[in-house]
């Protein structure tokens, strides 16, 4: 499948979701967190696990980066390697729109105008080191962290959280993350 076909599938998925939105939901509303400090939430988030969208299948070293723009929108850069750690790099740049300014936890993510896909922050650790982003339809979910790896206990706890929200966790996949160790910074006496 070409990059163009993958992008087309990604773009059509939200449209299909909108069309099926007239059906009665099978789940109660997916509650977002109470409040997100947007400046603190900005920056790199490593995708630890997900129920992947079509473009994310078999992604390696996936990172979502958020930058708050002066107009209040969120410049988003999603990068990964396709198929392997040395696979071809992929980059997508959707724009986030905060839909609920009282919580800052409900966003519309726009990959193509005018569609804003449901994007809600449903878990956020107190220290902003781990988050879970979901969708009301429970079709896609992302477990992310500020580091490329998290402790096994944290992963199992977040996996349990995702299951408790009504997701089919048999579809949850770990995203391979492998980064070179950074050399220690030299200090001058």
C-alpha positions as CSV (number, residue, x, y, z in Angstrom):
1,X,0.0,0.0,0.0
2,X,1.4,3.4,-0.9
3,X,1.7,6.3,1.4
4,X,-1.0,8.1,-0.6
5,X,-3.4,5.2,-0.1
6,X,-2.5,5.0,3.6
7,X,-3.2,8.7,4.0
8,X,-6.5,8.3,2.1
9,X,-7.6,5.5,4.5
10,X,-6.7,7.7,7.5
11,X,-8.7,10.6,6.1
12,X,-11.7,8.5,5.3
13,X,-11.9,6.8,8.7
14,X,-13.2,9.9,10.5
15,X,-15.8,10.4,7.8
16,X,-17.0,6.9,8.3
17,X,-17.1,7.6,12.0
18,X,-19.2,10.7,11.6
19,X,-21.6,8.8,9.4
20,X,-22.0,6.0,12.0
21,X,-22.4,8.6,14.7
22,X,-26.1,8.6,14.3
23,X,-26.3,5.2,15.8
24,X,-27.0,4.7,19.5
25,X,-23.7,4.5,21.4
26,X,-22.9,1.1,22.9
27,X,-20.9,2.7,25.7
28,X,-21.6,5.5,28.2
29,X,-19.7,8.8,27.5
30,X,-15.9,8.5,27.7
31,X,-15.0,11.0,30.4
32,X,-11.9,13.2,29.9
33,X,-9.7,14.2,32.7
34,X,-10.8,17.2,34.8
35,X,-8.1,19.5,33.6
36,X,-5.0,19.7,31.4
37,X,-2.4,22.4,31.8
38,X,-1.8,22.9,28.1
39,X,1.7,24.4,28.3
40,X,2.8,21.5,30.5
41,X,1.2,18.9,28.2
42,X,3.1,20.2,25.2
43,X,6.3,18.4,23.9
44,X,7.2,14.9,23.0
45,X,5.1,11.9,23.9
46,X,6.4,8.4,23.0
47,X,3.6,6.0,21.9
48,X,3.9,3.0,24.2
49,X,0.9,1.1,22.9
50,X,-2.2,1.7,20.8
51,X,-5.1,0.4,19.0
52,X,-3.7,1.7,15.8
53,X,-5.3,3.7,13.0
54,X,-4.5,2.4,9.5
55,X,-1.5,4.6,9.1
56,X,0.0,3.5,12.4
57,X,0.0,-0.3,11.8
58,X,3.5,-1.7,12.3
59,X,4.9,1.7,13.4
60,X,8.3,1.8,15.2
61,X,9.6,4.7,17.3
62,X,6.3,6.5,17.2
63,X,6.4,10.0,18.8
64,X,3.6,12.5,19.0
65,X,4.8,16.1,19.5
66,X,2.5,19.0,20.5
67,X,3.2,22.7,20.3
68,X,0.8,25.4,21.5
69,X,0.4,28.1,18.8
70,X,-0.4,31.7,19.7
71,X,-3.9,31.3,18.3
72,X,-4.6,28.5,20.8
73,X,-4.5,25.6,18.3
74,X,-2.0,22.8,18.7
75,X,0.6,22.1,16.0
76,X,0.9,18.3,16.1
77,X,3.7,16.3,14.5
78,X,3.4,12.6,14.5
79,X,6.6,10.7,13.4
80,X,7.5,7.1,13.2
81,X,9.4,4.5,11.1
82,X,7.3,2.3,9.0
83,X,7.7,-1.5,9.5
84,X,11.1,-1.5,11.3
85,X,13.5,0.6,13.3
86,X,15.3,1.4,10.0
87,X,12.2,1.6,7.9
88,X,11.2,4.7,6.0
89,X,10.4,7.7,8.1
90,X,6.8,8.9,8.1
91,X,5.5,12.3,9.3
92,X,2.0,13.6,9.7
93,X,1.1,17.1,10.8
94,X,-2.6,17.4,12.0
95,X,-3.8,20.4,13.9
96,X,-5.5,20.1,17.3
97,X,-8.3,22.3,18.4
98,X,-9.3,22.5,22.1
99,X,-13.0,22.1,22.1
100,X,-13.6,22.4,25.9
101,X,-11.6,25.3,27.4
102,X,-12.7,24.6,30.9
103,X,-10.9,21.2,30.9
104,X,-8.6,21.5,27.9
105,X,-9.0,17.7,27.6
106,X,-11.4,17.5,24.6
107,X,-9.8,18.2,21.3
108,X,-10.7,18.0,17.7
109,X,-7.8,16.7,15.6
110,X,-7.9,17.9,12.0
111,X,-6.0,15.9,9.4
112,X,-8.1,17.3,6.5
113,X,-10.5,20.3,6.5
114,X,-13.2,20.5,7.8
115,X,-13.2,17.3,9.8
116,X,-12.1,17.3,13.4
117,X,-11.7,13.8,14.7
118,X,-12.6,13.1,18.4
119,X,-9.5,13.2,20.6
120,X,-9.9,13.1,24.3
121,X,-7.3,13.0,27.1
122,X,-8.9,10.3,29.4
123,X,-5.9,9.7,31.7
124,X,-3.0,12.0,32.8
125,X,-0.6,11.2,35.6
126,X,-0.1,14.0,38.2
127,X,3.5,14.5,37.0
128,X,2.5,14.6,33.3
129,X,4.7,11.6,32.6
130,X,2.0,9.3,31.2
131,X,-1.2,9.8,29.4
132,X,-4.0,7.9,27.6
133,X,-5.8,9.5,24.7
134,X,-9.1,7.9,23.5
135,X,-12.1,8.4,21.4
136,X,-15.8,8.1,22.3
137,X,-16.3,5.3,19.8
138,X,-13.6,3.2,21.5
139,X,-12.1,2.4,18.1
140,X,-8.6,3.9,18.7
141,X,-6.6,4.6,21.8
142,X,-3.0,5.7,22.6
143,X,-1.0,5.0,25.8
144,X,1.9,7.5,25.7
145,X,4.7,8.5,28.0
146,X,7.5,11.1,28.2
147,X,10.0,8.3,28.0
148,X,10.3,5.5,25.3
149,X,9.8,2.8,28.0
150,X,7.6,2.5,31.1
151,X,7.7,0.1,34.0
152,X,5.8,-3.2,33.4
153,X,3.5,-2.4,36.4
154,X,2.6,1.0,34.9
155,X,1.8,-0.6,31.5
156,X,-0.4,-3.2,33.1
157,X,-2.2,-0.5,35.2
158,X,-2.8,1.6,32.1
159,X,-3.9,-1.4,30.1
160,X,-6.4,-2.2,32.8
161,X,-7.6,1.4,32.8
162,X,-8.2,1.2,29.0
163,X,-10.2,-2.0,29.5
164,X,-12.3,-0.4,32.2
165,X,-13.2,2.4,29.7
166,X,-14.8,-0.2,27.4
167,X,-12.0,-0.8,24.9
168,X,-11.3,-4.3,23.5
169,X,-7.7,-4.6,24.8
170,X,-7.1,-7.7,22.7
171,X,-6.6,-5.1,19.9
172,X,-4.1,-3.1,22.0
173,X,-0.5,-3.4,20.5
174,X,2.8,-2.4,22.0
175,X,4.7,0.1,19.8
176,X,8.4,-0.9,19.5
177,X,10.6,1.9,20.8
178,X,14.4,1.6,20.5
179,X,16.6,4.7,20.8
180,X,20.3,5.0,21.2
181,X,21.5,5.9,24.7
182,X,22.5,9.5,25.1
183,X,26.0,10.2,26.1
184,X,26.3,11.8,29.5
185,X,26.7,15.6,29.3
186,X,30.1,16.8,30.2
187,X,30.4,19.2,33.1
188,X,33.1,21.7,33.4
189,X,34.7,22.3,36.8
